[in-house]
């Protein structure tokens, strides 16, 4: 007897849900693609462009606003601050301009614009001292620029000095294309400088790139110790401690350490007493370099989370001419690599200095930077000086932010998942036209950008309508959490969210989380 086998209908696949919290760990370019959710590690992003990672969410950056226009490309920005006497200056290859208000030529007839500038206070007054390695250095006393009256032996002049810094109330200079440093007597801005040769100190050769004072919580004398550091072009840092370089008993060499090749004489920042130097191995805290071998430095760098992207940027954009600046008021650190050759795709790497999380700002070419009166200013090709993080436009042009969490296999790496619905939960100062899209199997290609969204308008300073807006009223807050249909299937999934800001009023779109529903196919053997 033959029995017929009863046919049963397959059970309908159950819908599953996946949620990504805001990627407050920032842009991550060093984590294993197949294992992004390590235990105890906060949510990271495969892409975080024009969204800044806060401690609780990620927020769309504000735009850049043109502040001044110079006749040629800006090469340096610096400021003078003495009581109520405060000025902002921008340099080109030929001229220094006072741009505190409308640009006014303050010092002309130069042949180089790569100025190194330091503010120096003596018992008599406060000065700006500047050198560029090509022209006679300057001294600015708060009113006028005059030639720097420092003399050197061997026929050298201030035009041969490429960097200036302060240590123990002395002015120090780096001589261009050499291993020589020079210093003045204490509390002086003029007179005869004394040579401090370093040719026998750096074993890898090269030239003296820059110097700085540096504080370490230990030293030859014990306790908090201020030290003088000299950084070579080949990535060695020599450290001295003491007050008088002429005294053998008071002037002691602490050591020589390797940090990786520096990416420029302006590629460092100060955090407290420590120095972080942008190098070929990452953004290296000097406090780590003195205790670790260079082969172990990578994991100790501030930029470790984006180490792969950092290395790619050096290969594609070059290992010179990087700039670094700290914006304390917004807790941001900016690292600006050069442009790609033949490309108009400038980027800046931006870090939250409190959390260490990173992101990218696109369309910002920050060739030089300066924080003045709590605001960040930067120079870009075309003679433009911009004020950063204002309005909702990039110099009257819309810009788009992108967030994409690290890919997830949802605990079943061998099962195919089919995306059904997805949403991004965000809040903003105006309605948002976001696009939420599914990405599968580590494909990070983005689709078309969304239409521009408008920020708050009714009560924003400069946009209110007289007689109809209420001064001091609370700005509206819009919450968006609409579901959108998804298409596609894969083994590892992620959601992207694109938001375009296109109004003078900031949008301030803040992403809280992203969610998705999927169905999972059975594994067939």
Buried (B, 14 or more C-beta within 10 A) or exposed (E): EEEEEEEEEEEEEEEBEBEBBBBBBBBBBBBEEEEBBEEEEBBBBBBBBBBBBBEEBBBBBBBBBBBBEBEEBBBBBBBBBBEEEEBBBBBBBBBBBBBBEEBEBBBEEBEBBBBBBBBBEEEEEBBBBBBBBBBBBBBBBBEEBEEBEBEBEEEBBBBBBBBBBBBBBBBBBBBBEBBBBBBBBEEBBBEEBBBBEBEEBBEEEBBBBBBBBBBBEEBBEEEEBBBBBBBBBBBBBBBBBBBEBEEEEEBBEBEBBBBBBBBBBBBBBBBEBBBBBBBBBBBBBBBBBBEBEBEEBBEBBBBBBBBEBBBEBBEEBBBBBBBBBBBEEBBBBBBBBBBBEEEEEBBBBBBBBEBBBBBBBBBBBBBBBBBBEEBBBBBBEEBBBBBBBBBBBBBEEBBBBBBBBBBBBBEEEEBBBBBBBBBBBBBBBBEBBBBBBBBBBBEEEBEEBBEBBBBBBBBBEEBBEEEEEEEEEEBEEBEBEEBBEBEBBBBBBBBBBBBBBBBBBBBBBBBBBBBBBBBBEEEEE
